């Protein structure tokens, strides 16, 4: 209510909200990139742990889709 009566407070609150959103968005993107890198580095081991055969110790796009289907929620 005070922000409606005193515009500088409203401006500071809005600016703080924008900064918080941007930082949360950046953190979420970083976490997603780290998770993807871990899977890329250990994809063969992950496939083996899930019981998926990896010919020549390589993960092909088809094997990648199979891993995704097994790990997807509700599957």
N, C-alpha and C positions, 0 to 999 in steps of 0.2 A: 504494500500500500504506500509505503514511504517513497518507493521508486516512482510512483505515479505523480507524486507531489514535487519531487526533487529530481529533475532530469539527469544531473550528473551521476547519481546513483544508478539510474536505469542504464546509462551508457556503460558504466563500469561493469555492471552485472551482465550485460549483453556481450561485452568484450571478453569477459572471463569465460562465459559459456562457449564462445567460439574457440578460444584457445584450448579449453578442455576437450572439446569435440575433436579438434585437429590432432591433439596429442594422443587421444585414445585411438583415433583412426590410424595414425602412424604406427602406434604400438601393435595394433591388430595386424597390420600389413607385415610388420617385421616378424611377428610370431608365425604367420602363415608361411613366409619365405623360409624361416628356420625349419619348420615342420616339413616342408617340401624338400629341403636340402637333406634332412636326415633320411627321409624315405628314399631319395635318389641314391644316397651313399650306401644304404643298407637294403636295397630293394631285393637283391638275390636272397639274402638271409631271411628277409620277411616272407618271401614266397616259399622258401623251404620250410619255415616255421608253420606256414599255413597249409603245407602239404601239396603245394603246387610245384610241378616238375619244371625246372628251368634248363632247357637244352643249352649246352656250352656255357653254363653259368651266366647267361644273359637274360635280361628281362625285356621282352618285346612288348609292343603296344598291346597286343592281345593278352599277354600275361598281366600287364598293368591293369587292364580292364577287369580281369578276373580277380585280382587283389582288391580293387576298388569295390567290386560287387560283394566280396566276402566281408569286407570291413564296414560297409555301409550300414547305418543304423536300420533296424527293422528287417534286416536280411536273415 
